[in-house]
Amino acid sequence: MTTSCCPSWVELANKHIPEMKPFISSTGSPMYYAARIAKEKHPDAQVVFIGPCVAKRKEARRDECVDFVMTFEEINSIFDGLGIEVATTDPFPIPFVSTRAAHGFAQAGGVMGAVQLFLTDNNRPQVEGIQVSNLNKKNVSLLRAYAKSGKAPAKFIEVMACPNGCIGGGGQPVPVDASIRQKRREAIFNCDRTSELRKSHENPEIKTLYDTWLGKPLSEKAHSLLHTHYHAQNR
């Protein structure tokens, strides 16, 4: 199975590696299910996704629950135009709990790490995984070979289109090089050190969401809101 959170990877597979479709997780991207939950609770809400990913624009075109997409670079330009220095503004306490594992989603290996934490915590066998970040010709050829043969050196493949994952995304403020990506990794690690909760599945906000609204994991409502299906597209 491969991950499904990177829209560039999903788009690539749909268009150029259709043999991979059965192996892509049906779980929607964070934007996908967050938008559905927001619209379900607040039907008149305007949903705006702000993130490091340019490919979210394409994803949003086929997502009726997302109204606008902006990148970090665009938000940064707005701040510059308005003379807003984020470093000098008062801190804003986020009213929701996040976990150390969730912080890692933005870097290569983060999603796979969260899965392995869940398996360990529930006394389940570890799943051997491999991580692919940077969809260059070599890596695309590798994934195509896995799809066509139906065989891979691991049961779980985390795929991210950008170098080092979302921290190297095309919508991040420019310039971006290896040293800047490393600083972003360090910022994530600093968030980890200050987080009381480590595991995504122990997040009380998620537990409350299931207990009061979605029901149990894999319930009919949870599946309809959190999962999607991929269809082959014309090249």
Secondary structure, 3 states (H helix, E strand, C coil): CECCCCHHHHHHHHHHCHHHHHHECCECCHHHHHHHHHHHHCCCCCCEEEECCCCHHHHHHCCCCCCEEEEHHHHHHHHHHHCCCHHHCCCCCCCCCCCHHHHHHHCCCHHHHHHHHHHHHCCCCCCCEEEEECCCHHHHHHHHHHHHHCCCCCCEEEEECCCCHHHHCCCCCCCCCHHHHHHHHHHHHHHHHHCCCCCHHHCHHHHHHHHHHHCCCCCHHHHHHHECCCCCCCC
